[in-house]
Amino acid sequence: MIIIKTPQEIEKIRKACRIVAQILEKLKGFIRANMTTADIEDFIVKEIKERGGKPAFKGYRGYPANACISVNDVVIHGIPSKNKKVKDGDIVGVDIGVYLDGYFGDGAYTYQIGRIDDRAARLLKVTEEALYKGIEKAVVGNRISDISYTIQRYVEDNGFSVVRNFVGHGIGTSLHEEPQVPNFGKAGQGCRIREGMTLAIEPMVNEGKSEVKVLSDGWTAVTQDGSLSAHFEHTIAVTKNGPEILTKTE
């Protein structure tokens, strides 16, 4: 069931999302070579708690950490570790969820560490652009698959592939609600987009082929061919005037 949010509920989601946005922005000046992914997680937890929120991912469906930190060929759900250091030339996807006053916010950004090669830079650029092109389709009267089709077309036109095993989602008093928001599909299908919907739109894009596999920890998803993967995510609210990005700084 799709839950349509009141303006008061959207304001609560916005406050949770603002924490996500502030931390993702602050990480741009924090993440650097030779720190561990556990160091990054510790920073995120501290920042969430200082803002009055709670990390949303710890324990969710059994997930063992407070944030997802995915390096290079890790698509999503990378588990932070004291044994995993990031280095110059890496790309690092960080996915953060925040719980505040009964509502959730969710967002992700992929960071470059030092100098990365041209194809990796282009992967990040295309993935982020695909996110915004998908968001543009989140307008009243369109269908969910209009978002999906737009993302897929843009990614594939630029020579990359979209992950099909994981999708975006509704969000509110639950971290994952209906509807699912795939990053692929034919336009004009699925439910109509309505004012008051809140959606987490999140293209996951691979440098090579789209296939992924989950490692033995049951969480870490990597590209099957070992190619790089990027992930960007915004939580948005559908308004009568178009989509409003809630995971943005003031």
C-alpha positions, 0 to 999 in steps of 0.5 A: 500500500502506498502511503500518501503523506500530509504536509506535516508528515513531509516536514518530519521527513524533511528534518530527517533528510536534512541531517542526511544531507548535512552529513553527506556534504560534510563527508566531502571534506572528511574522507581521505586516503588511508582512513578505514571505512570504520573511521567513516562510519564512526564519523557518521554516527557521531554527526547523526547523534549530535543532530538528535537523530538515530542511525537507521540501518543498524539492525534493519533486517539484520544489517550489522552496521550503522552506514553502508560504505561501498568501495570501488566494485562494491555496489551497495551494502558495504559493511564498514571495517577497521581492516578496509582502508580507502586509498587514492584513486578509489571511489567510495559510495556512502549510504546514510539513513536517519531516524528522527521523530518517527520518520526516516531520511535516506540518501547516498553519494559516491566520493572520489579519493584523490585523483581518479581515472577519467572513466571513473570520473565519468561514471560518477558524473553520469550516475549523478546526472541520471538521478536528477533526470529521474527526479524530474519525472517525479511529477503528478500524473506520471507513472513510476516507470517514467522515472525508471525508464529515464534513468536507464535510458540515460545510463545506457546511452552513456555506455554504462549499465543499471543494476537490476537487483536493487531498487529505490523505494517509498519512505516515511514511518518505515525505511522502505515502503511501497512503491518500489522505484526501479532504475530500469523498465518501460515508460508508462507503467506502474502506479500513477505518481500522486501529490504527497508521495515520498520516494527514495530514488537511487540509481546504482550504475556499473562501469561494466555489465549489470550483474551483481553477486552478494558475498558470503556475509549476506550483505555486500553486493559487488559487480560480477565482472569486478568493474566499478559501481557508483550510487547516488540517492535523494529522498524527494516529495511529490508536490503539485509544483513538482518534485522537492528534494528533501535530502539537500542542505539549506 
